[in-house]
């Protein structure tokens, strides 16, 4: 990798200041994407700003009935949290099935959604659970946060501090995973809030998206059979050696049905 200056701030204010002063600064969270990128010399930051000692980015707590998870919470922490298991068990289940044990011990919630990998799991939860992404400057609705493949609404120098998730009446996440990487070939997160249903899909397209026809069908009849007549178009979906766009379209319906069944 190329040479860079390593910084480890002790507060959020110091981290933001270092980032603003850096010629070409990069934030280091869990490093699951950034470090391999640096090793392959595909990025050349002048400064690497390690957030591991910033206390404002840590912790999991309740706030007015919602669940607030710090950006630096690793996947293993989310999956093991008694509070998450009690308030949103589907989110804990999602976390324990990300990658392998090493990835879960290092990868973070904030790093995952900031990277916005089209096959990552957390984006589906952020959208389905009416999430709000909190930064050092503002709050961004989950529906507005993911703007494209590896693209978000974050401005240069803006730092994610946490995510606020609304607790649903029922929720479940079903994933058809790549057997090697465990990334989602297709993952569907279904959440029910009273008469409203959210169906968020990851892995199938360039970015996370909702299937409004499925949401409408489940709002009327919250059973897996209600999705039998809902077709998902393959237009614009991802295609690769693992799955064609048509197969991914089929998997969206299959995973959505499994998620609804899991809710029961």
HELIX and SHEET records of a PDB file:
HELIX    1   1 UNK A   12  UNK A   21  1                                  10    
HELIX    2   2 UNK A   34  UNK A   39  1                                   6    
HELIX    3   3 UNK A   55  UNK A   57  5                                   3    
HELIX    4   4 UNK A   75  UNK A   80  1                                   6    
HELIX    5   5 UNK A   82  UNK A   87  1                                   6    
HELIX    6   6 UNK A   89  UNK A   96  1                                   8    
HELIX    7   7 UNK A  101  UNK A  106  1                                   6    
HELIX    8   8 UNK A  109  UNK A  115  1                                   7    
HELIX    9   9 UNK A  122  UNK A  128  1                                   7    
HELIX   10  10 UNK A  142  UNK A  145  1                                   4    
HELIX   11  11 UNK A  212  UNK A  220  1                                   9    
HELIX   12  12 UNK A  224  UNK A  227  5                                   4    
HELIX   13  13 UNK A  245  UNK A  263  1                                  19    
SHEET    1   A 3 UNK A   5  UNK A   7  0                                        
SHEET    2   A 3 UNK A  47  UNK A  50  1                                        
SHEET    3   A 3 UNK A  25  UNK A  28  1                                        
SHEET    1   B 5 UNK A  60  UNK A  63  0                                        
SHEET    2   B 5 UNK A  66  UNK A  70 -1                                        
SHEET    3   B 5 UNK A 160  UNK A 165 -1                                        
SHEET    4   B 5 UNK A 132  UNK A 135 -1                                        
SHEET    5   B 5 UNK A 139  UNK A 141 -1                                        
SHEET    1   C 2 UNK A 146  UNK A 148  0                                        
SHEET    2   C 2 UNK A 151  UNK A 152 -1                                        
SHEET    1   D 4 UNK A 170  UNK A 177  0                                        
SHEET    2   D 4 UNK A 184  UNK A 193 -1                                        
SHEET    3   D 4 UNK A 196  UNK A 202 -1                                        
SHEET    4   D 4 UNK A 209  UNK A 210 -1                                        
END                                                                             
